């Protein structure tokens, strides 16, 4: 199994930038390029399957209306398409049931029309869907996805948001930046500050990109020496 390096920090803290800088140092040192997979990747893929612009920073906060001929059929197909080879049929059925119920209870679905922001859709799918099936649901999915890449030595996970996700990482890097703030008050944002405080390595991203690059070089050296990659 690959070594999983997790990154925790509020939105805008510099998680993706730091991960890229560490990657550059590892590759420059002749190491194999890490791959990046987030615990939330399958959640985003399900949202994108349904037409939500979850990868577009300018649109993922904006509420949209999408009309489906048969919404619950489309939702079931999206879940099956993304997760069908990773989890069992019972898990898929429970995920669909919990999530569909949450959408209707929150009045995000009216008939065959979905009205929601891409971010809120993903948050509900993560917590009111997968984490209702069991607390480790998305961690189990993550491990299954990692197992599909047996030749990969290092996997970067740039979005550690829950305490039990920390346990799915071999090393956790926390990133602090004074102007980084929670996106909203949803549960998926609630524990980030605590997780950063308890990280194995903490980086204060208050200087220039050159300063962050120096931190990345030190971390890359530590990864090489500690995990023999």
N, C-alpha and C positions, 0 to 999 in steps of 0.2 A: 504494500500500500504506500502511496506517495506521502511525503511529509506535507502537512497542511499548515500554511502560515496564514493566520487570520489578522485582519485589520479592523480596528474599531475606532469610531470617531463620529462626531456629528456631521451633518451635511455641510460641505465646504471646508472641512478640516484638512483635506489633502490626501485622503486615503489612496485614491487612484494614482495620484502623482507620485507618492512615495513608493507604491508598488511598482510603477514603471521604472523609477530610478533604481530600485533594488534589482529589478530584472536586467537593466542595462549593465550594472556592475557584475552580475553573475555571468551574463553572456560574454562580457569582455574578458572575464577570467577563464573562459573556456568551458563553463558549465552549460548544461542543457537548459534551454529556455523554459521557465515555468509556464504552466497554463493558468488561466484565471477562471474560476467558477465561484459564483456566489450562492449562498443558501437560497436566495430569492430568485435565482435564474429561472427555475421552472414556473414560478408564479408569474413572472413577467412574460414568459412564453405563452402561458394560457391566456393572459390578457391580450397579448398581441394577436393570437389566433382569432380572438373575437373582434378584432379591429380597433382596440384601444391603443393609442399612441404612447405607450409607456416608455419608449426609449427617447422620446422627444422632450427635452427639458422645457421647451416653451409651451408644451401642451399637457404634460402629465398632471399638472395641478388643476387644469380647467375641466369643469364638468361638461360632459357631452351626452347627447342622446343618440342611441343606436337602435334602430328598429330591426327586429328579427322576425322571420316567419314563424319559427318555433324556438323561442329563446332557450328553454331548458334542454331541448335536444342539442342545440348548438353548444351549450355549456358542457353537456356530457361528452360530446365529441371532442371539445377542446381539452378537457381533462384526460380523456382516454388517449388522445394523440400525443400529449406531452409525457404522461406518467405511466402509460399502459405497460411498458416493458420494465418498469422500475419498482412497482409495488403491486400487491395482490388485488384481486377483484373486490374483496370485502373492503379494503382500504379505499379503493376508488369510489365505491358506492357510498361509504360513510362521508368521504370528502364532499362528494356532490350533494348529499342530503343536508349536511351541516351548512355548507356555503349557500346553497339555494335558499335555505330557510333564513339565513342571515340577510341575504339581499332583499328578500321580500319583507322581512321584519323591519328593516331599515328603510323601506319604501323606495329602494333603488330600482325596483322592477315594477312596471305598470303594464299589465297585460303581456305583450311581447316586446316592450320597449325597455331598454336599460338606460338609466340616467345616472351617471356617476363619473367622478374623475378617475383617470387611470391609476393614480396613486392610491386613492381610497379603495378601489377594486382590489389592488394587490394587497393592501393592508388587511382587508377583510378575509381574503382568500388565505392569507398566511395565518391569521390568528383565529378567526371564527370558522375557518375551514380546516386546514391541516392540523393546527395545534389542538383543535377539538377532537380530532381522531385520536391523537396522542401527542404528548409534549415533544416527543422526539421525531415526529413524522418527517419534517423537512431535513433533519439530520440524517435519517435513514435514507431518504431520497438522495441526499448529497453523497453519502458513502457509496451508494449504488452507482451514481454517475462517475465518481472517482475510480471505481473498480473497472469501469469501461476503458480506462487508459492505463493499462498495466506497465507500460514503458515510461510513464511520466514520473519524474523524481520529486518534483515540488509543485504543489497547487497553491495559488494565492486565493484567499477568500476575503474580498474587500468590504464585506458588510456584516460583521458580527453584531447582532442586536439583542440577543437573549443570553441569559447566563448559561443555559445548557448548551448553547452553540459554542461557548468557550471550550467546553469539554471535547468538542469535535475537532479542536485545533491542537497541533503539536506545539505551536508557538503563537502567542498573541501580541500584536503590536498595537498600542494605543496612541492615538494622535490627538494632541491638544492644539487648539487655535482659538484665541479670544473671541474672534468675530464669528465663529461657527455657532449656529443655533439650531435647536430642534425644529423640524419642519412643521410639526403640529403636536398635539397632546396624545396621539395614539399610542397604544401599548408598545408598538414596535420602536418607538423613540424613547421610551421611559427609562430604560436601563443603561443607555449608552454611556453616560457619565460614570456610573459605577463600574462598568466593564473596563473603561479606559483607565480608571484609577487602579484597578487590579491587574493590569496587563503585565506580561513578562518584560516587555520593553516599552517605554513611553517616550514619545518624541514631541517636543514642543515646537510647533511649526509657526514661529513668530518672526523668522528672518527672511532672507532671500532664497531664491531657488538654489543658489550655490550652497547656502547653508544646509538646506534640506538634502541636497546631493551628498554633502559630507556625512550627514547622518545615515543616508542610504548606503554609503560605502562601508561604514562601520557595521551596519546590520548585515549586509551581504557577506562580509567577512565572518561574522558570527555564525550565520547560517551554514556557510561552507564548512567551517571547522566543527560545528556542533552536530550537524546532520550528515556530514560526509557526502555532500552532493556537488 
